């Protein structure tokens, strides 16, 4: 998954006060507890305050989404499921959809 998050003003202040490394460590522990891993996190410039790439078992992202909403620390979050080339090639070869009229 590729995740981008924008803190609320209160969430941004808390991250600054606690230190950004502590927020990454908290997220790494959370993703690990769900059976996955946060592979990397960044602090971009622009609209988003935090960006990260991680992997989770199927269905575990629902837990992450629930925690994001319950925390009240984020004003906006974008979660994008991403796939490697091998996964895309496998999906392409397994596709058997036939459009109407063909």
FENDA-V394543 format. One record per run of one state. SS is the DSSP state (H for helix, E for strand, - for the rest). FROM is the first residue (numbers start at 1). TO is the last residue. If there is no record, write none. Layout:
BEGIN
SS/FROM/TO + SS/FROM/TO
END
This chain:
BEGIN
-/1/1 + E/2/7 + -/8/8 + H/9/18 + -/19/19 + H/20/33 + -/34/36 + E/37/42 + -/43/49 + E/50/55 + -/56/60 + H/61/71 + -/72/73 + E/74/80 + -/81/84 + H/85/94 + -/95/102
END
